[in-house]
Amino acid sequence: MGDAEQILVRIEPDISALDATQWDACANPVDSDTARSRAYNPFISHAFLSALEQSSSASAETGWAPQHLVLDDGTGGILACMPCYLKSHSQGEYVFDYGWADAFERAGGRYYPKLQASVPFTPVTGRRLLVPDVDDTDMRERYLLNASATLLDRHQASSLHLTFLTKGEWDRAGQIGLLRRTDQQFHWFNQGYDSFDDFTASLTSRKRKLIKKERRLACAEDISIRLLTGSDLSEAHWDAFFAFYTDTGARKWGHPYLTREFFSLVGQSMADKILLILCERAGQPIAGALNFIGGDALYGRYWGCLEDHPFLHFEACYYQAIDFAIANGLTRVEAGAQGQHKLARGYMPQTTYSAHLISDPSLRSAVESFLNRERDYVEMEKQELSRFTPYRKKRDNGRQNDA
């Protein structure tokens, strides 16, 4: 990386001021042999983060003031970066710290503002310490972590939260003293299936029958399903999906996080990374599921509907996603946060990770004690849920035993 004295730390409140090519070289390094990023993550791309800011979805007014950390080589070149936001609340994060905030403020402290190193409104695991594929990766990651601690002091913020980071980043954060937290999601894994029927053949008889019934009933009322991506996506489709999204948002959060403009922007810049599953009845859109396509995974992000139909949610969000992943050789489907009901449909519990730097010693001590107990509980719950796998057990000879 050169002489450490030449490294400048920049705080950038507008990601559009940063060169997209350089940011993406850090976020999704391309393999020189294959000319592609096998682990491409659409949510840490410049295009996705820029769409959040340009659409005013992530802004100071919404409580997500961008404060991106950039390691500068002294000539404007980006050596490493970290998406970061100054927060005035704890909404849209999916790693809940409301209890911490309440306890600290009842004790006379001030929990907000805080710093959040994450992708707004997106509970998807991915790198947060964005470093290109270089020999001194560890050094650059340490610089980012140290710089984030300095940024914490600069804003007199109570805490820094790196959420949905990778296991490796979580380990390194713990090594320098950040508190570590775990939770779980449910992901589907492609075991080399040739078709959806091949996948269901790996399930117990009862689960196969359940899924077959749900898929049949989901489209029983003259409902058709279309998969749209790339140039097939139009503003009319975004109008329809935004109506679904706002209806769900109003019921879940009180108001939607994303503006209508956001969908147009990602539709323009990332159309080939988007899969919109559109459900229609009598030719009219009634529901939809929005997915983003990664290098090796399909990420289910938003679902909404204007009409309630039995099992249509499962069909659009889970089964169609599995179908698409198999057809396109993707290794897994990540179907969003929470949801133990996903287990019966082939989605297995997976650990997610976050790391937290808390300034006040008393609050830090209390949170650390809580997290030590919580991690044990999360692991026990994961082990317990794994006992209820929908997959057929294998005999000693490797053949599956139906149940």
C-alpha positions as CSV (number, residue, x, y, z in Angstrom):
1,M,0.0,0.0,0.0
2,G,3.0,2.3,0.2
3,D,4.1,4.5,3.0
4,A,1.5,4.8,5.6
5,E,2.1,8.6,5.8
6,Q,0.6,8.9,2.3
7,I,-2.7,7.4,3.3
8,L,-5.5,9.9,3.7
9,V,-8.8,9.2,5.4
10,R,-11.8,10.9,3.8
11,I,-15.4,11.2,4.9
12,E,-17.6,11.4,1.9
13,P,-21.3,12.5,2.4
14,D,-22.2,11.9,-1.2
15,I,-21.3,8.6,-2.9
16,S,-21.8,10.1,-6.3
17,A,-18.7,12.1,-5.7
18,L,-16.7,8.9,-5.6
19,D,-15.5,7.2,-8.7
20,A,-17.9,4.2,-9.3
21,T,-15.2,2.0,-11.0
22,Q,-12.8,2.5,-8.1
23,W,-15.5,1.9,-5.5
24,D,-16.7,-1.3,-7.2
25,A,-13.1,-2.6,-7.5
26,C,-13.1,-2.5,-3.7
27,A,-16.6,-3.8,-3.2
28,N,-16.6,-6.6,-5.8
29,P,-13.1,-7.4,-7.0
30,V,-13.0,-9.1,-10.3
31,D,-11.0,-12.3,-10.7
32,S,-8.3,-11.7,-13.2
33,D,-8.6,-15.2,-14.7
34,T,-12.4,-15.3,-15.1
35,A,-13.0,-11.5,-15.6
36,R,-15.9,-11.7,-13.2
37,S,-16.7,-11.6,-9.5
38,R,-18.0,-15.0,-8.4
39,A,-19.0,-13.5,-5.0
40,Y,-20.6,-10.3,-6.6
41,N,-22.9,-8.7,-4.0
42,P,-25.2,-6.1,-5.7
43,F,-26.0,-4.3,-2.4
44,I,-22.5,-2.9,-1.8
45,S,-22.1,-1.8,-5.4
46,H,-21.8,1.9,-6.2
47,A,-25.0,1.7,-8.3
48,F,-27.2,0.4,-5.5
49,L,-25.9,2.7,-2.8
50,S,-26.0,5.6,-5.2
51,A,-29.7,4.9,-6.0
52,L,-30.5,5.0,-2.2
53,E,-29.0,8.4,-1.9
54,Q,-30.1,9.9,-5.2
55,S,-33.7,8.9,-4.5
56,S,-33.6,10.4,-1.0
57,S,-34.3,7.0,0.5
58,A,-31.0,7.2,2.6
59,S,-30.4,10.8,3.6
60,A,-30.0,13.0,6.6
61,E,-33.7,13.8,6.4
62,T,-34.6,10.1,6.7
63,G,-32.1,9.6,9.5
64,W,-29.4,8.0,7.3
65,A,-26.8,10.7,6.7
66,P,-24.1,9.2,4.5
67,Q,-20.6,9.3,6.0
68,H,-18.7,6.9,3.8
69,L,-15.1,6.2,4.9
70,V,-12.5,6.2,2.2
71,L,-8.8,5.5,2.4
72,D,-7.2,7.8,-0.2
73,D,-3.8,7.2,-1.7
74,G,-3.1,10.9,-1.7
75,T,-3.9,11.4,-5.3
76,G,-7.7,10.7,-5.1
77,G,-7.3,6.9,-5.7
78,I,-9.5,4.7,-3.4
79,L,-7.4,2.1,-1.5
80,A,-10.4,0.9,0.6
81,C,-13.8,2.1,1.6
82,M,-16.7,1.4,4.0
83,P,-20.4,2.4,3.5
84,C,-21.3,4.3,6.7
85,Y,-24.2,6.4,7.9
86,L,-24.8,8.7,10.8
87,K,-28.1,7.6,12.3
88,S,-30.7,9.5,14.4
89,H,-32.8,6.4,15.0
90,S,-32.6,2.6,14.8
91,Q,-35.1,1.9,12.0
92,G,-34.4,-0.1,8.8
93,E,-31.4,-2.0,10.3
94,Y,-32.8,-5.5,11.2
95,V,-30.3,-5.8,14.1
96,F,-32.3,-4.4,16.9
97,D,-30.7,-2.2,19.6
98,Y,-33.8,-0.4,20.8
99,G,-33.3,-1.9,24.3
100,W,-29.8,-0.6,24.5
101,A,-30.9,2.9,23.4
102,D,-33.8,2.9,25.9
103,A,-31.6,1.7,28.8
104,F,-28.9,4.2,28.1
105,E,-31.2,7.2,27.8
106,R,-33.1,6.2,31.0
107,A,-29.7,6.3,32.7
108,G,-29.1,9.8,31.5
109,G,-27.1,9.1,28.4
110,R,-27.6,10.1,24.7
111,Y,-27.7,7.1,22.4
112,Y,-28.3,9.0,19.1
113,P,-26.5,9.9,16.9
114,K,-24.8,6.6,16.2
115,L,-22.8,5.3,13.3
116,Q,-24.0,2.4,11.1
117,A,-21.7,0.6,8.7
118,S,-24.3,-1.3,6.6
119,V,-26.5,-1.2,3.6
120,P,-29.7,0.7,4.5
121,F,-32.9,-1.3,4.7
122,T,-31.0,-4.5,3.6
123,P,-30.5,-7.5,5.9
124,V,-28.1,-9.2,3.6
125,T,-24.7,-10.5,4.6
126,G,-21.8,-8.9,2.7
127,R,-18.4,-7.3,3.1
128,R,-18.4,-4.0,5.0
129,L,-14.7,-3.4,4.9
130,L,-14.3,-3.0,1.2
131,V,-10.8,-3.7,0.1
132,P,-9.7,-4.8,-3.4
133,D,-7.9,-8.1,-4.0
134,V,-4.4,-7.0,-2.8
135,D,-1.6,-8.4,-0.7
136,D,-2.1,-6.0,2.2
137,T,-5.9,-6.6,2.7
138,D,-5.6,-7.1,6.5
139,M,-3.7,-3.8,6.9
140,R,-6.3,-1.9,4.9
141,E,-9.1,-3.4,6.9
142,R,-7.4,-2.4,10.2
143,Y,-7.0,1.2,8.8
144,L,-10.8,1.2,8.1
145,L,-11.7,0.0,11.6
146,N,-9.3,2.5,13.2
147,A,-10.7,5.3,11.1
148,S,-14.2,4.4,12.0
149,A,-13.4,4.7,15.7
150,T,-12.0,8.2,15.0
151,L,-15.2,9.0,13.1
152,L,-17.1,7.9,16.2
153,D,-15.3,10.5,18.3
154,R,-15.6,13.2,15.7
155,H,-19.4,13.0,15.7
156,Q,-19.5,12.4,19.5
157,A,-21.7,9.4,18.7
158,S,-22.6,6.7,21.2
159,S,-21.6,3.7,19.2
160,L,-20.6,2.2,15.9
161,H,-22.5,-0.8,14.4
162,L,-21.2,-3.0,11.6
163,T,-24.2,-5.2,10.7
164,F,-24.6,-8.2,8.4
165,L,-20.8,-8.4,7.9
166,T,-18.9,-11.5,6.9
167,K,-17.7,-14.1,9.4
168,G,-14.1,-13.2,8.7
169,E,-14.7,-9.5,9.3
170,W,-16.6,-10.4,12.5
171,D,-13.6,-12.3,13.8
172,R,-11.2,-9.5,13.0
173,A,-13.5,-6.9,14.6
174,G,-13.6,-9.1,17.8
175,Q,-9.8,-9.3,17.8
176,I,-9.5,-5.5,18.2
177,G,-12.2,-5.3,20.9
178,L,-15.5,-4.8,19.2
179,L,-18.5,-6.6,20.8
180,R,-19.8,-9.4,18.7
181,R,-23.4,-10.3,18.1
182,T,-25.1,-13.2,16.2
183,D,-28.6,-13.8,14.8
184,Q,-30.0,-16.2,12.2
185,Q,-31.8,-16.2,8.8
186,F,-33.0,-19.0,6.6
187,H,-31.3,-19.8,3.3
188,W,-31.8,-22.4,0.6
189,F,-28.8,-24.2,-0.8
190,N,-28.5,-25.8,-4.2
191,Q,-27.2,-29.3,-3.9
192,G,-26.6,-29.6,-7.6
193,Y,-30.3,-30.0,-8.4
194,D,-31.3,-30.4,-12.0
195,S,-34.9,-29.2,-11.5
196,F,-37.4,-28.2,-8.8
197,D,-38.7,-31.8,-8.8
198,D,-35.1,-32.9,-8.2
199,F,-35.0,-30.6,-5.1
200,T,-38.3,-31.8,-3.7
201,A,-37.2,-35.4,-4.2
202,S,-34.6,-34.7,-1.4
203,L,-37.4,-33.8,1.0
204,T,-39.5,-36.1,3.2
205,S,-42.7,-37.3,1.7
206,R,-44.9,-35.1,3.9
207,K,-42.9,-31.9,2.9
208,R,-43.1,-32.8,-0.8
209,K,-46.8,-33.1,-0.6
210,L,-47.1,-29.8,1.3
211,I,-45.1,-27.9,-1.3
212,K,-47.0,-29.5,-4.2
213,K,-50.3,-28.5,-2.6
214,E,-49.2,-25.0,-1.9
215,R,-47.9,-24.5,-5.5
216,R,-51.2,-25.8,-6.9
217,L,-53.4,-23.6,-4.7
218,A,-51.2,-20.5,-5.1
219,C,-52.3,-20.1,-8.8
220,A,-55.7,-21.7,-8.5
221,E,-57.7,-18.5,-9.0
222,D,-56.6,-17.7,-12.6
223,I,-53.3,-16.3,-11.4
224,S,-50.3,-16.3,-13.7
225,I,-46.7,-15.5,-12.8
226,R,-44.1,-13.7,-15.0
227,L,-40.4,-13.4,-14.4
228,L,-39.0,-10.1,-15.5
229,T,-35.4,-9.0,-15.7
230,G,-33.1,-6.8,-17.8
231,S,-34.8,-4.9,-20.7
232,D,-38.2,-6.5,-19.9
233,L,-38.5,-4.3,-16.9
234,S,-40.5,-1.1,-17.5
235,E,-41.7,1.9,-15.5
236,A,-45.2,0.4,-15.6
237,H,-43.8,-2.6,-13.8
238,W,-42.2,-0.4,-11.2
239,D,-45.5,1.5,-10.7
240,A,-47.2,-1.7,-10.0
241,F,-44.5,-3.0,-7.7
242,F,-44.3,0.2,-5.8
243,A,-48.0,-0.1,-5.0
244,F,-47.4,-3.5,-3.6
245,Y,-44.4,-2.3,-1.7
246,T,-46.1,0.7,-0.1
247,D,-49.1,-1.4,1.0
248,T,-46.8,-3.9,2.8
249,G,-44.6,-1.0,4.2
250,A,-47.7,0.8,5.6
251,R,-48.8,-2.4,7.4
252,K,-45.3,-3.3,8.7
253,W,-43.4,-0.1,9.4
254,G,-45.9,2.7,9.2
255,H,-44.3,4.2,6.1
256,P,-42.2,2.7,3.3
257,Y,-38.4,3.2,3.5
258,L,-37.8,3.4,-0.2
259,T,-39.1,6.1,-2.5
260,R,-40.7,5.5,-5.9
261,E,-37.6,7.0,-7.6
262,F,-35.3,4.4,-6.1
263,F,-36.9,1.6,-8.2
264,S,-36.5,3.6,-11.4
265,L,-32.9,4.3,-10.6
266,V,-32.0,0.7,-9.9
267,G,-34.0,-0.3,-12.9
268,Q,-31.9,1.9,-15.1
269,S,-28.5,1.0,-13.6
270,M,-28.9,-2.6,-12.4
271,A,-31.6,-4.1,-14.6
272,D,-29.6,-7.2,-15.4
273,K,-29.1,-7.8,-11.6
274,I,-32.9,-7.6,-10.9
275,L,-35.5,-10.4,-11.0
276,L,-39.1,-9.2,-10.6
277,I,-41.6,-11.9,-10.0
278,L,-44.9,-10.5,-11.0
279,C,-48.2,-12.1,-10.2
280,E,-51.2,-11.2,-12.3
281,R,-54.9,-12.1,-12.1
282,A,-57.0,-11.6,-15.2
283,G,-54.1,-9.7,-16.7
284,Q,-53.8,-7.2,-13.8
285,P,-50.8,-7.1,-11.5
286,I,-51.8,-8.1,-8.0
287,A,-48.6,-9.0,-6.2
288,G,-44.9,-9.2,-6.7
289,A,-41.5,-10.2,-5.2
290,L,-38.3,-8.2,-6.0
291,N,-35.0,-10.1,-6.0
292,F,-31.5,-9.1,-6.8
293,I,-29.1,-11.5,-8.6
294,G,-25.6,-11.9,-7.1
295,G,-22.6,-13.8,-8.4
296,D,-23.6,-17.0,-6.7
297,A,-26.9,-16.2,-4.9
298,L,-30.4,-14.9,-5.5
299,Y,-31.4,-12.3,-2.8
300,G,-35.1,-12.0,-2.1
301,R,-35.8,-8.4,-0.9
302,Y,-39.3,-7.1,-1.1
303,W,-42.8,-8.6,-1.4
304,G,-46.2,-6.9,-1.6
305,C,-49.7,-7.6,-2.7
306,L,-53.0,-5.9,-3.3
307,E,-55.0,-9.1,-3.0
308,D,-54.6,-12.0,-0.6
309,H,-54.5,-15.4,-2.1
310,P,-53.6,-18.6,-0.2
311,F,-49.9,-19.5,-0.5
312,L,-49.2,-16.9,-3.2
313,H,-46.5,-15.4,-1.0
314,F,-44.7,-18.8,-0.7
315,E,-44.9,-19.3,-4.4
316,A,-43.6,-15.9,-5.4
317,C,-40.9,-15.5,-2.7
318,Y,-39.7,-19.0,-2.1
319,Y,-40.6,-21.5,-4.8
320,Q,-40.1,-19.3,-7.8
321,A,-36.8,-18.2,-6.3
322,I,-35.6,-21.8,-6.0
323,D,-36.7,-22.5,-9.6
324,F,-34.7,-19.5,-10.8
325,A,-31.6,-20.4,-8.8
326,I,-31.6,-24.0,-10.1
327,A,-32.1,-22.9,-13.7
328,N,-29.3,-20.3,-13.5
329,G,-26.8,-22.4,-11.5
330,L,-26.9,-20.2,-8.4
331,T,-25.7,-21.9,-5.2
332,R,-28.2,-20.4,-2.7
333,V,-31.3,-18.3,-2.2
334,E,-31.3,-15.8,0.7
335,A,-34.9,-15.0,1.4
336,G,-34.6,-12.1,3.8
337,A,-34.8,-11.7,7.6
338,Q,-36.5,-14.0,10.1
339,G,-39.2,-16.5,9.3
340,Q,-39.1,-20.0,10.8
341,H,-41.9,-21.0,8.4
342,K,-39.2,-21.1,5.7
343,L,-37.7,-24.2,7.3
344,A,-40.6,-26.4,6.1
345,R,-39.9,-25.1,2.6
346,G,-36.3,-26.1,2.4
347,Y,-34.6,-23.0,3.8
348,M,-32.2,-23.9,6.6
349,P,-31.0,-21.7,9.6
350,Q,-27.8,-19.8,9.0
351,T,-25.9,-17.5,11.4
352,T,-25.6,-13.8,10.7
353,Y,-23.0,-11.5,12.3
354,S,-22.7,-7.9,13.6
355,A,-20.0,-6.1,15.6
356,H,-20.4,-3.1,17.9
357,L,-18.1,-0.4,19.3
358,I,-19.7,1.3,22.3
359,S,-18.1,4.4,23.8
360,D,-19.6,4.5,27.3
361,P,-17.9,1.9,29.6
362,S,-21.0,1.2,31.6
363,L,-23.2,0.7,28.5
364,R,-20.5,-1.4,26.9
365,S,-20.2,-3.7,29.9
366,A,-24.0,-4.2,30.1
367,V,-24.3,-4.9,26.4
368,E,-21.3,-7.3,26.4
369,S,-22.9,-9.3,29.2
370,F,-26.2,-9.5,27.2
371,L,-24.4,-10.5,24.0
372,N,-22.5,-13.3,25.7
373,R,-25.8,-14.9,26.7
374,E,-27.6,-14.0,23.4
375,R,-24.9,-15.8,21.3
376,D,-25.4,-19.0,23.3
377,Y,-29.1,-18.8,22.8
378,V,-28.8,-18.1,19.1
379,E,-26.6,-21.1,18.7
380,M,-28.8,-23.4,20.7
381,E,-31.9,-22.3,18.7
382,K,-30.1,-23.0,15.4
383,Q,-29.1,-26.5,16.6
384,E,-32.7,-27.1,17.7
385,L,-34.2,-25.9,14.5
386,S,-31.8,-28.0,12.5
387,R,-33.4,-31.1,14.1
388,F,-36.5,-30.3,12.2
389,T,-34.9,-30.4,8.8
390,P,-37.4,-31.2,6.0
391,Y,-34.8,-33.2,4.1
392,R,-34.7,-37.0,4.0
393,K,-32.2,-38.6,6.3
394,K,-29.3,-40.4,4.6
395,R,-28.5,-44.0,5.4
396,D,-25.0,-45.2,6.1
397,N,-24.6,-46.1,2.5
398,G,-25.4,-42.5,1.4
399,R,-28.8,-43.3,0.1
400,Q,-31.7,-41.2,1.4
401,N,-34.3,-42.7,3.7
402,D,-37.8,-41.2,3.3
403,A,-39.7,-40.3,6.4
